[in-house]
């Protein structure tokens, strides 16, 4: 039987610098503008030459100014209260049961041989010429964000990728995706990068597998059914060999506690607080692929559509579907005439969507570059996610009027 969780009354509130913004915004029922004409081509997957390769990092530092993890006055050593009398995963060790362990990515029981292994984060080509993607239904967490020309690029976080012979197509790195991957302690897989990404990729805490490096031919291969650069793919065998050749540690560090706090077995979170609202159709507002999600009551999942139809995995014919959606609103700017910079550290608004309902709240990053983002409701309590797959849509904070949640 499904258990509908009722929020507990918790006296203490997380104090977050950006929390006061939440009450001033509502994202319900807004209609997107007419899409812009699609660009004729993408930036090539090469390390380009730019006037100031540190421009992105300078932007990131500027938006971090004044951001502090202040007195979060709550339960546990982290000082964080979670919803529904839950304890934040920052304050607990993962559950283990024999050879099974709780997944950091889904909250479900998985074999320890899989759950104790660091995931891989793969950059995914989302231009229409690269559809359908391959292997993407195996991703446990998906990110999507605008790149140049109003196109979006995706990144899949894969926990169990052992049986995947074709993942992709794989495209190039952007700085902000590296920060997203670091939240999961993931090994980052990409084919090329912008010049702005090089200073970050060269940091010792970034473990990456680049198609333009010596290990490129080991990790990636090209097919003949599509033209470059839309025909580069990774395989599980290649990824594992690349990790071995570069000597990357496969195990999570001892102090890693995950990014999410998940519902317990048998608990299903259905947001029913006074500030919740219906969310059976969600449009992130991206102009080119014009994606949307439709909620299916029968299995409580959100099914993904883009470019006018279902988004399908070529390898199994299945439509992409997830249990949780997060709209994460981020500050941004044009680093130059081509590239965008996104604020991955300074916090902002967010909307959590699950089981046909939505709640607005906020996000804040803990631990700097190697840390992770956590999500809080309007009262400052950490959001508890339903077990399963999660899709994080990164939304430019000035483009909220294009988002539709209804």
N, C-alpha and C positions, 0 to 999 in steps of 0.2 A: 504493500500500500504506500502511496506517495504521502510524504509528510510535508505540509505547508508550514514553513517556519514563520513564526510571529516575532517581530523585533522586540528585544528586551529593552527596558528603559535603563540607560547607562548615564550616570551623572557626569562623569568627566568627558571632556571633548578634546579631540586632537587639535592642537593649535598649529595651524599651517598658515604661512604668510599669505597664500593666495586663496585661502578658504572663503574669505568674505566676498569673493567675486561670484560665488555660485548662485546666491539668491537673486542676482540681478539678471540672470540669463535663463531663457527657455528655448528649447530646440524643437518644439513640437510643430508639426504640420506646415513646415515652410517649403515652398516650391523652388526648385532649381531654375537658374537662368538657362537660356538657350545655349547649347554647347558651342564652343569655339571650333573653327575648322581644324582638323587634325594636322599636325606638322608632317612634312614630307619625309623627314628622316630623323634619326636619333643621333646624339653624339656618339662617335665611334668608341669602341672599347679599347682605348689606348691611354697611356699616361700623357695627357696633353701638356702644353707649356702655357703657363699663366704668369702674369706679372708678379703676383704675390701669393705663393702657394700656401702661406700661413693665414690667408684671409679668413678661411672658414674657422680655424681655431681661435682667431682673434674675435670673431663674432660670437663664438660659443662662450668665451671668457666674459664678454661684455654682458651677456644675458644672465650669467651666473652671479654677477655682483649683487650682494645683498641677500642671497639665498642662504638660509641657515636651517638646520634641523633643530628648531627651538624646543622648548619644553613640551614634549608630546604627552605629558602627564596622563598615563593610563596604566593598563595592566602589563605585567611582565617586565623583563629587563629592558626591552626596547621602548617601553613607555607607550605602547600602542594598544588602544582598545579596538577590537574587531566587533562586527555586528553579531547579533543573536547570541551574545555571551560566548562567542568563540574566542580562542586564543590565537593570536597572530602566529603564522609560521615562523616569524622572526624569533619567537620565544620557545619554539618546540623542536625537538628532533623528529625526523621522519619516522613514521611507523614502519616496522618490519614484522614479517610473519614467515619464518622459515626462509625459503629462497625467494620470497616476494617482498617488494618494497613499494611505498607510495610514490607515484610519479610526480616529479616537480612540475611537469608540464600539464598533466590532466587531473591529478589527484586520485587516479585509479591505481589499483594494484597491478604491478608489472613485474616480470622476472628481474631479480636483482642484477643479473648480468646486463640487462638493458637499462634499468633505472639508475644504476650507479655509474653508468658511462656518460660522459659529457655528450650533449647533443651536437648536431651540426646545423648551422644556419646557412641556407643556400639562397643566393640572389636569383630571383625568377623574372624572366622576361615577360612583360604583360602587354606588349604592343600587339595589335590585332594580327599582324603577320606571324606571330609566334604561337597563336592559339591552334589547337588546345595544348595546354601544358601536359607534362608527363610526371607522374609520381606524386603530384601535389596533394592528393587525398590522404597520403600517409603522414603529412605534416600535422603535428599536434597543436602548434600555434602558428598563425599567419599574420604578417604585417603587410600593410599597403600604405604607400606614401607617394606624393607627387614628386616627379623629377622634372627635368627640363621639358619645355614645350607642353606643359599640362598633362603629359603622359603620367601614368603611375607605374611604379615598379613594386614587386612583391618580394617578401622574404619568408621562406618556410623554415620553421624550427622542427627538426626531425629527431625523435628519440630512438625509434626502431626503424632503421633504414636498411637493415641487413639484406632484404630480398629485392631491393630496388636496383634494377639494371639501367634505368634511364630516368634521370631527374633533370628537369629544366623545361625550356632551354635556360641556360645560365647567363646572366649579364653582369655588368660591372658594378663596382663598389661606389657608394656614396657615404660620406662620413656618418650621417645620422643612422644608417642601417647598422654600422659597426657598433654604435652605442646601444642599439636595440639588442643586437646579438650578445653583447657583453652582459646584459641583464640575466641571461640564461647560462652564462659561462660557456657559451657555444663556440665551437670551432667554425670560423667564418669562411664560407666558400664563395668565390667570385671569379669572374673572368674579365680582368681589367679593372681600372679604377680611374677616377678623376685625379688630377694633380693635387687637389686639395686633400685627398684622402691619404696621400703618402706619409705625411708626418704621423698620422694616427696609426696607420698600418705597421709602421716601423717600431711602435712602442712594444716593449717586451711582453706586456700583458695581453697583446692581441695575437692570438694564434689563428693564422689564416692560410688558406690554400688558394693561390692565385693562378689563373690560367696563363698568365704572362710570365710566371716564374719558372724555375727549372723543373718543378714538379708538375707543371701544367699538363704535359703530355701523359703523365701518369694518372692524374685525377680526372681529366676531361677528354672527351673525344668529339669529333664533328660528324654529323650525318650528311647524307646527300639529298635528303628530301626537302631541305629548305636552304635558302641562301644565307651566307654569313651577314651579320653576326647572330642570326637567329637559330643557328644549328649546333651550338655547343652544349653538350650535356655532361653530367657527372654520373658516376656509378658508385654503388656501395663498395665494390672491390677497389676502385680507384681512390676513393676517399680514404679508406682504411690504409691503403699503401702509402698515400701521401702523408697521413698522420704518422705512420711508422717511420717513414723516411726523414721527416722533420723532427722526430723525437718529441712530439707533443704528448703531454700527459693525458690519458684517456679518462681519468677519474676526477670527479668533483673535488675541490679543496675541502678540507675538514670544516671550514667556517662558512660554507655555503648553505643557505637555508631556503633557497627558492625565491620566486618573485610573487607567487600567488598564495592566498589562503583559501583552501577549498572546503566545500561542504563535506560533512561526514557521510559515510555509507548510509543510504536510506533517507537522508535529508535532501529535500529539493527546495531551493530558494526561489520563491515567487515574490518579487517586490510588491508589497501591498501597503506601504506607508502612504500618508497623505500626499507626499510629493511625487509618488510614482504615477506613470501614465502609460497608455497603450503603446505597444511597439510591435506590430505585426508586419509592418513594412518599413525598411530602413534604407535610406539613400544617403551615402556619404557625401555626395555632391561633386564628385570628380567629373570634369568636363568632357574628357575624350571617351573613356570606356563606359561612362554613365552606369556604374554598378548599382545594384540594389540587392537586398536580402528579403526573403519572404519566410514568415514563420509558419511552420506546419504543426498544428495542434497534435497530430497523431503521434509524432515522435519528439516533439518539443525542440526541434532544431531549426536553425535559420539557413535557408538554402540560397546559394549565391548565383546571381545573374550578372552579366555584363555584355557589352556590345550587342544588346538586343535579345539575348537568349541565355539559357543556362550555361554556367561555366563548368566544363566537363574535363575530367582527367582522361587523356587519351589512352592510358595504359589499362584502365578498367571500365571506361564508359560511365563512371559514376559522377554525379553532380557534387560539387563541393558543398559541404554543410558543416555547421559548427553549433556548439551548445551555448556559447557566450559571445557577445559582441561588446567591444569597448571603443567608443569614439574618444580619442585623446587629442585635445586641441593644443596646438603648439605655436609659439611665436616663430616667425620666420623672416627672412629677407633675401633679396637677390645679392649673392656674393659677387657675381659679375653678370654680364649679359646672358649667360647660359645657365649657370648653376645656382641652386637655392641652398640657403643655410637654414636649418631647423634647430630650435631650442630643445635640447634633449635633457636639460638639467634643471631649469628654473621653475618648473611646476606650471600648473594651469588648470583649466576646466576639463571635465570628462563626463561621459554618459555611459552607464553600465546597463546593458540590455540582455535579458534572459527570460525565457518562458513567457514571451508575449508582453513583457512589461519593461519599463525603463525608469532609471533614476539618475538625476544629475549629481555631480560631485566634483572632486578635484583629484589631481595627481601631484606627487612630489617624488623626486629622486633621492634616494639615500645612498651614501657611500661614494659619491663622485663618479669619475669615469668608469670605475670597475664595479659600481654599485647597480642598483635597480630601482625601478619605479614601482610605487604602490599606490593603490586607489582608495579614496575615502568618500563616504557619503556626505550629505550636506551638514550633518551633525559632527563630522570629524571622526567617524568610526571607519575602520578599514573594511572595505567591501569583501564579502565572502562569495567566491565564485562557485557555481555549480560544477561538479565534476564533468570532464569532457574537454572538447576542443574549444579554443578561443581564437577569435579574429580581432586584431587591433587595427583600427583605421586611424591613421594620423591625419588630422584635419588642420589646415592652416587657420589660425585663430581669427583671421579677418574674413574667412569664407563660411562662417557659421550659418549665414542666411541661406546658403545653398543646401544645407542638410535637411532631410525630411525624416522625421520619426513619427509614425502614425499607426 
